Amino acid sequence: MPTAARIQPRYQNPAALGHDTVQFSGSQKAAKVSGRIHVDPEARRFRLTGKNMEYQLQVNPDGELLHLYWGKPVGNFDPKLLPHHKTHLTSWQNQLDVMPREMPDFGRGDNRTPAVQITTPSGQVTSRFRYKGHRVIQGKPSPEGLPGLYADRKSDAQTLVITMRDEVTNLDMELFYTVFRDQDVIVRSARLTNNSGEPVKIDKLASFAADFDPADYQLLKLSGSWARERQEERMDLKQGAINISSRVGASGHEHNPFVALLSPNTTEETGDVYGVSLVYSGSFSAEAEQNRNRYTRLVMGLNPASFEWTLAPGESFQTPEAVGVFSAQGLGGMSRALHKAYKKHLIRGEWQDKPRPILLNSWEAAFFDLNHDKLVRFAEEAKAMGVDLVVVDDGWFGDKYPRNDGTSGLGDWMANPEKFPRGMDGLAEEINALGLDFGIWVEPEMVNPNSELYEKHPDWVIHQPGRDRTEMRHQLVLDLGRKEVQDYIIESMSRLLESGRVKYVKWDMNRTMTEIGSAGLPPDRQKETQHRYMLGLYRVMETLTQRFPGVLWEGCAGGGGRFDPGMLAYFPQTWTSDNSDGPSRLRIQAGTVRAYPPMTMGAHVTDVPNTIIGRTTSLKFRFHVAMAGNLGLELDPTKLSGEEKAEIRRYLEFYRQIRHIVQDGEYHLLSSPADRSIAGNWPALAYVLPDQSEALVFAYQLQADAWGTTAPSVKLKGLDPEAAYRVSGIDDPVSGAFLMNVGLNPKLQGDYDSEIYHVKKIA
Ligand code: DGJ
């Protein structure tokens, strides 16, 4: 077994990072500046600064925590100048209903959606959390048992912890705020501790809440479905609430746990944007509510519709983290800021910055029709084309219940002896002998009723006694809230990986939860099943990634049904979508890259006609789309002609030369595939290295145009205007200013044509 060289520690206990809680008192007059966190005891005010972003809070004389400001740095100002001081209130509203509140509690006159709601044993639902104290700690504590952002060094980040107390229930709520030296994000979470002698019920505890001044806002969201994930949509907010959510146990295909608030005038490059991204992979909710006075509240966290938690005396409950990102440079600025934070402070381990292997996956090449010899033939062809790693996808396992289709085998993680007489290690050995690495597909959270595992442990699935167990894709969901289930998965996966021959794991998950309940929980805790499942899943992922640090893990959920920061904290890449049709992928990838770094997106070239869409596009177009992400192949290489193989070899060679730009480059959307104007026919994007020395430009044409008569020039962004650049396919060097102001004019012909330019600064 490989040695368990620990990757970055995921849990840093806040207490271990030091600093006792203090309270504002009359004797503290001078403002204290601790790096990026400025505390003014006299004004009872906190100012947190990122690189180009400021976040301000204030404790008012009643002990309420106010959200004063979030945006470009503005320094100190008189809070009396804020709009709620001038709002005229009738007897139908009190001050709380218009105050900019930071973590709004429930039941005292703020009629907007709360961020925290509890029920006491006597049935009270009102709470009043008032400032009790605060502390500033160096570095970034991690949420216990949950994925989170990290700081390699204490000096990279600072964290403000504000404690709020509800005197009636004796509940303490700690609010965590981390800012990083080099980032424009603020990371928030909350922890509730029950200091009373009785249990209380948490009905809602959000990770993020903020109130925005009266103005017109739009909400940007990434919505869709299976094979149509993360379509970017902007909608006007009107009086009332919009809830973007998932409630069935996975972040989901339908909505991504990312939303942004922006002005209707905000463009790709200009205007303010406030993004919030939740570091969680289960059911979530994002609420955007505009009230009668046109104040807008944004609340994001665990979905209260599918959550409840009994907090026993002395216990604490910690929320997932939410990442708030502010950009004054439009949507593009927000995406770049989020990518930067995620590349440096979320994704971790050996593969964080390493070039990712180009892989060939067996799924669309052979589906369930697998065997040892076929995989070896795939590997021989793949090697000749320049592939690095071969992945055996679904269909390799199950003995008593062989996995020949979707109806059986899930849960029995041993190689099928008929298809793979030498086992997975034998196959890996032969593939390794060809000079290729070996990877494997698993779906550890699931079980088919036709399996040895289910025969032994029918109570290990999520279910409710006396009710049918609804099957989807012939499978049931294991109850990962139970320790014995977690341990079974850890041990069965460890057995697969312990020889050290498996270098890559694709971790799939192919259904949502139904009849949600756990045989391991008492009746009054059944609504904890979902969150306990997630905590269990994270324990499994944490254990396995620590135990096998050299393995490259890729998340997957029926395509991109769990593409979220929670998964990326453990697995540095995710399968983007089962839809690999080039034109469809342009929109899916444009939506995905809005919130996630390009190299996190698994992007494979598959056969034509496309299995889902039925469309035929050229090999060139399919490669040019996939090369904007983490490139792989998913087709039967034995069916390719000699010419096709030679063409693929050239694309792989090219990708190897430019993949560092996909990985390290800053993203610029030049023309959106979602644009409904004429320009939407020519989507284009660029990745530019932070030092502006190299760039990649991807230009596409969807429908044929009369000799390019209406095609706009592709104007680059983010280059050094003064520098001279060499552009692939263009003889003479051109200036950055030319490329950004005049632009490139690719000769695109016919339906679905494309061009990639490699732009390199002349030293
Ligand atoms: C769904 C995934 O998205 C596919 O790539 C493939 O792995 C199948 N599951 C296998 O069942």
Residues whose N, C-alpha, C, O or C-beta is under 5 A from the ligand:
A	BS01	DGJ	W363 D393 D394 D508 A557 G558 G559 D578
